[in-house]
Structure formats: structure tokens, C-alpha cells
Amino acid sequence: MTTLVLDGGLATHLEALGADLRDELWSARLLLEDPGLVRRVHADYFAAGADVATTASYQASIPGFRSRGLDAAEAERLIRLSVELGAQARDEAGGGLVAASVGPYGAYLANGAEYTGDYDLDEDGLYAWHRPRWEILASAGPDLLACETIPSYPEARALARLLRETPEVKAWVSFSCRDSAHLNDGTPITQAAALFAGDPRVVAVGANCTAPRHIPGLIAALDGGLPVVVYPNSGETWDAGNRRWLGLADPVEFGQAAKEWRQAGASLIGGCCRTTPEHIRQVRAHLS
């Protein structure tokens, strides 16, 4: 089974390089202020052994940039720039893939809703909110779209509708999960994954931004369907009250776990929050 190694935490490495991301735009702010640093992060992950660069569009959106006083044309340019930066790093590395990040509506809200799925929009509202950015990213030339950290069934249904309307697009769909069987809104992951079953343009379904301890169960739940993508957090926990991470995460242990995830059936494997190029270097080493 061919395994693709994904990159790790974009924001985590940006912060390690000195970026201040205490902002509602999070890593997307660097598209405006320091795009060269975003390109460097992609390059560092390719150098660590990643096959895929996931773009800095996770928290980028037209309304998010408009709230900063930018017009719609400039907001669109920045969203397209996220794909261009990934492609530049890929080309400099001599190969790889660019996955345009389609982050959840909750990321735009910047209130933690991507960890609950507690939204103020229904499926139709989510479809309308996602559509402008989706169309921009789909036309910007990525290899595929990474629909990631999706916490709710209505949002999954909205993305499935957008996929049906853009037959030229390939994508993976990755859910944020509260345990080894359910999305953060309580929907069984098997029910959410079934929305994409049989679609040849969906290259994988799975989970990200989820505790590593839940990953084996989620892989087992998805076994027998589409290829499985997993890129969990480092295992640390976020203390929202004090705005800090608690706990430690060892890259070697993460790499060892990645080998177990592949043995369990995952074929796209990387890291999410608090994972670094060293985590991805260990994933590559343990999967090689």
C-alpha cells in the first residue's frame, strides 16, 4: 500500500520561526504580512520528508480579510497566494503535492467551534459561506483540496454538495473527532464518511486535529471504505482559560505511532496542531 506523508502543524512551525499568531486570522495573517515565511515553512516540511504541503488557507476567507479592510479582490488574491506559495516550495523541493486547505466555518468564527460543531448556520448557510473560497481555491491550481477539521454533519453535507458541483476537483475529507467513533458534534464518523463513499474524486476520508489515542479506533471504523487519512495533534491539550498548551509530545513516539496507524490501514499520515518538522521527519523514518 502506497503511503503519503503529509506535513505537520503550519502555525506551530510559524510560531517556532518567530511569527506572532495571536490574531483571529491566525496563520492566514502571514499571507498578508510575511508570505516568504509561509513558503519557508512548506519548504522545511518538504525537507523533513513530507510529500504534501497543506496551504495557509485554513483560516483564510473573504469575510475574514474584508474585516481587515481589504476589498474582495485583494482577499481573493491572498487566498490564491496560499496555493502559489505551496507550489513554489514544492517546485523547489523537486516534487510533491499541494493540498489547498478548506478549513471549517468554526475556524473563521475563531471561538473554538471547530471543536464542537456548534454553529449558527445550517447546511444551506454553510454551503453559501464555503462556496466563494472553495471556488477560488479550486481554480488556483492545487493538486487537491484538503477539507479538514470538519466537526459537524451539516458542514460535511455542505462540502459534499460543493464537491458534486466541481467535478474537476479532487479532495480528501478529514473530520475533527471527540472520541474513536464520533465527530465533535456527536455524528458517527461512519455516517459522515458515507456522504463521500463511491466518489472517485475523494482520495481519502479520515480525521485530523484529534487526539492520537483516538486514531486507531477511527481507522478501524473507516476500514473497508475509501483510503484513510489521519493527521492528529501531538497529544498535548489546550488550556483555553490560560491560553497555553499542557503536556509534552515526543516526535519519536509520534513516528512510532504513525507506523502503527499505517499497519491499521491508514495511507495518508501526518500531523496537525503542535507537530513540527521533526515529527514529520520521524514519521518518514518510521514509514520508510
PESULLIN-V620003 format. One record per pair of residues at least 24 apart in sequence whose C-alpha atoms are under 10 Angstrom apart, sorted by the first residue. I is the first residue (numbers start at 1). GAP is how many residues later the second one is. Records with the same first field share a line. If there is no record, write none. Layout:
I->GAP, GAP
This chain:
1->261, 262, 264, 265, 266
2->260, 264, 265, 266
3->48, 226, 259, 262, 263, 264, 265, 266, 281, 284, 285
4->45, 46, 47, 48, 92, 93, 225, 262, 263, 264, 265, 266, 280, 283
5->41, 44, 45, 46, 47, 48, 224, 226, 253, 262, 263, 264, 265, 266, 275, 276, 278, 279, 282
6->39, 40, 43, 44, 45, 46, 47, 48, 91, 93, 223, 224, 225, 262, 263, 264, 265, 266, 274, 277, 278
7->34, 35, 37, 38, 39, 41, 42, 43, 44, 45, 46, 47, 224, 262, 263, 264, 265, 268, 269, 270, 272, 273, 274, 276
8->33, 34, 37, 40, 42, 44, 45, 46, 223, 224, 225, 226, 261, 262, 263, 264, 265, 266, 267, 268, 269, 270, 271, 272, 273
9->32, 36, 45, 200, 222, 223, 224, 225, 261, 262, 263, 264, 265, 266, 267, 268, 270, 271
10->28, 31, 32, 35, 43, 44, 45, 46, 48, 261, 262, 263, 264, 265, 266, 267
11->27, 30, 45, 261, 262, 263, 264, 265
12->29, 260, 261, 262, 263, 264, 265
13->24, 25, 27, 28, 29, 31, 32, 260, 261, 262, 263, 264
14->24, 26, 27, 262
16->260
17->24
23->87
24->35, 36, 40, 83, 84, 85, 86, 87
25->32, 33, 34, 35, 36, 39, 40, 42, 43, 82, 83, 84, 85
26->30, 32, 33, 34, 81, 82, 84
27->28, 29, 30, 31, 32, 33
28->27, 28, 29, 30, 31, 32, 33, 36, 37, 50, 51, 54
29->27, 28, 30, 31, 35, 36, 49
30->26, 48, 52
31->25, 26, 29, 46, 47, 48, 49, 50, 51, 54
32->33, 42, 43, 45, 46, 47, 49
35->43, 46, 47, 50
36->49
37->48
38->44, 47, 48, 51
39->43, 45, 46, 47, 48, 49, 50, 51
40->45, 46, 48, 49
41->44, 45, 48, 235, 236
42->43, 44, 45, 46, 47, 48, 51, 56, 235
43->42, 43, 45, 46, 47, 48, 49, 50
44->45, 49, 232, 233, 234
45->44, 48, 231, 232, 233, 234, 235, 236
46->43, 44, 46, 47, 48, 49, 50, 51, 231, 234, 235
47->42, 46, 230, 233, 234
48->228, 229, 230, 231, 232, 233, 234, 235, 236, 237
49->228, 229, 231, 232, 233, 234, 235, 236
50->46, 47, 219, 220, 227, 230, 231, 233, 234
51->39, 42, 44, 45, 46, 47, 217, 219, 233
52->34, 38, 43, 44, 45, 46, 47, 91, 216, 218
53->30, 32, 33, 34, 36, 37, 43, 44, 45, 46, 47, 48
54->28, 29, 32, 43, 44, 45, 46, 47, 48, 88, 90, 91, 92
55->24, 25, 26, 27, 28, 29, 30, 31, 32, 43, 44, 45, 46, 47, 87, 90, 91
56->25, 26, 27, 29, 30, 43, 44, 45, 46, 47
57->24, 25, 26, 42, 43, 44, 45, 46, 76, 80
58->24, 42, 43, 44, 45, 46, 47, 49, 50, 88, 89, 90, 91
59->42, 43, 44, 45, 46, 47, 48, 49, 50, 51
60->41, 42, 43, 47, 48, 73
61->41, 42, 44, 46, 47, 68, 69, 71, 72, 73
62->46, 67, 68, 70, 71
63->45, 66, 70
64->44, 45
75->58
76->56, 57, 60, 61
77->59, 63
79->54, 55, 57, 58, 61
80->53, 56, 57, 58, 59, 60, 61, 62
81->56, 59
82->55, 58, 60
83->54, 55, 57, 58, 59, 60
84->56, 57, 58
86->56
87->54, 55, 56
96->47
97->45, 46, 47
98->43, 44, 45, 46, 47, 48
99->38, 42, 43, 44, 45, 46, 47, 48, 71, 72, 73
100->34, 37, 38, 40, 41, 42, 43, 44, 45, 46, 47, 48, 71
101->33, 36, 41, 43, 44, 45, 46, 47, 48, 70, 71
102->28, 31, 32, 35, 43, 44, 45, 46, 47, 48, 57, 69, 71
103->27, 43, 44, 45, 46, 47, 71
104->26, 43, 44, 45, 46, 47, 48, 51, 52, 55, 71, 72
105->24, 25, 44, 45, 46, 50
106->43, 44, 45
107->42, 43
112->128
113->38, 39, 71, 72
114->34, 35, 36, 37, 38, 61, 62, 63, 70, 71, 95
115->34, 35, 36, 37, 61, 62, 63, 68, 69, 70, 94, 95
116->34, 35, 36, 60, 61, 62, 67, 68, 69, 70
117->33, 34, 35, 36, 37, 38, 59, 66, 67, 68, 69
118->33, 34, 66, 67
119->32, 33, 35, 36, 66
121->33, 34
122->32, 33, 36
123->29, 30, 31, 32, 33, 34, 35, 36, 38
124->30, 31, 33, 34, 37
125->29, 30, 33
126->28, 29, 30, 31, 32, 33
127->27, 28, 29, 30, 31, 32, 33, 34, 35
128->30, 34
129->29
130->25, 28, 29, 32
131->27, 28, 30, 31
134->25, 28, 29, 32
135->27, 31
137->32
138->28, 30, 31, 32, 33
139->27, 29, 30
141->28
142->27, 28
143->26, 27, 28
144->24, 25, 26, 27, 28, 57, 58, 59
145->24, 25, 26, 27, 28, 57, 58
146->24, 25, 26, 27, 28, 57, 58
147->24, 25, 26, 27, 28, 58
148->24, 25, 26, 27, 28, 57, 58, 59, 60, 61, 83
149->24, 25, 26, 27, 28, 34, 35, 57, 58, 59, 60, 61, 123
150->24, 25, 26, 27, 33, 34, 35, 42, 57, 58, 59
151->24, 25, 26, 27, 31, 32, 33, 34, 35, 36, 41, 56, 58
152->24, 25, 30, 31, 32, 33, 34, 35, 37, 40
153->30, 31, 32, 33, 34, 35, 36, 38, 39, 40, 42
154->31, 33, 38
155->37
156->36, 37, 39, 40
157->35, 38, 39
159->36, 37
160->35, 36, 39, 42
161->34
163->33, 36, 38, 39
164->32, 35, 37
166->35
167->33, 34
168->33
169->32, 33
170->29, 30, 31, 32, 33, 34
171->29, 30, 31, 32, 33, 34
172->24, 29, 30, 31, 32, 33, 34, 54, 55, 56, 57, 96
173->29, 30, 31, 32, 33, 34, 35, 55, 56
174->30, 31, 32, 33, 34, 35, 54, 55, 56, 57
175->30, 31, 32, 33, 34, 35, 54, 55
176->30, 31, 32, 33, 34, 35, 56
177->29, 30, 31, 32, 33, 34, 37, 38, 41, 55
178->31, 32, 33, 36
179->31, 32, 34, 35, 36, 38, 39
180->27, 30, 31, 32, 33, 34, 35, 36, 37, 38, 39, 40, 41
181->33, 34, 36, 37, 38, 39, 40, 41
182->32, 36, 39
183->24, 27
184->26
188->30, 33
189->29, 32, 33
190->28, 31, 32, 33, 35
193->28, 29, 32, 33
194->28, 31, 32
196->29, 30
197->28, 29
198->27, 28
199->27
200->26
202->24, 25
203->24, 25, 26, 65
204->24, 25, 26, 62, 63, 64
205->24, 25, 61, 63
206->24, 25, 60, 62
207->24, 25
208->24, 25, 61, 62, 63, 64, 65
209->24, 25, 26, 62, 63, 64, 65
210->24, 25, 61, 62, 63
211->24, 25, 26, 61, 62
212->24, 42, 45, 46, 49, 59
213->44
215->42, 43, 45, 46, 49, 51
216->41, 44, 45, 46, 47, 48, 49, 50
217->44, 47
218->46, 48
219->42, 43, 45, 46, 47
220->41, 44, 45, 46
222->43, 44
223->41, 42, 43
224->41
227->38, 39, 40, 41
228->33, 34, 36, 37, 38, 39, 40, 41
229->32, 33, 36, 37, 38, 39, 40, 41
230->28, 31, 32, 36, 37, 38, 39, 40, 41, 42
231->27, 37, 38, 39, 40, 41, 42, 44
232->26, 37, 38, 39, 40, 41, 42, 43
233->37, 38, 39, 40, 41, 42
234->37, 38, 39, 40, 41, 42, 45
235->38, 39, 40
236->37, 38, 39
237->36, 37
245->29
248->26
249->25, 26, 30
250->25, 28, 29, 32
251->24, 25, 26, 27, 28, 29, 30, 31, 32
252->26, 27, 28, 29, 30, 31, 33, 34
253->26, 29, 30
254->24, 25, 26, 28, 29, 32
255->24, 25, 26, 27, 28, 29, 30, 31, 32
256->26, 27, 29, 30, 31
257->26, 29
258->24, 25, 26, 28, 29
259->24, 25, 26, 27, 28, 29
260->26, 27
262->25
263->24
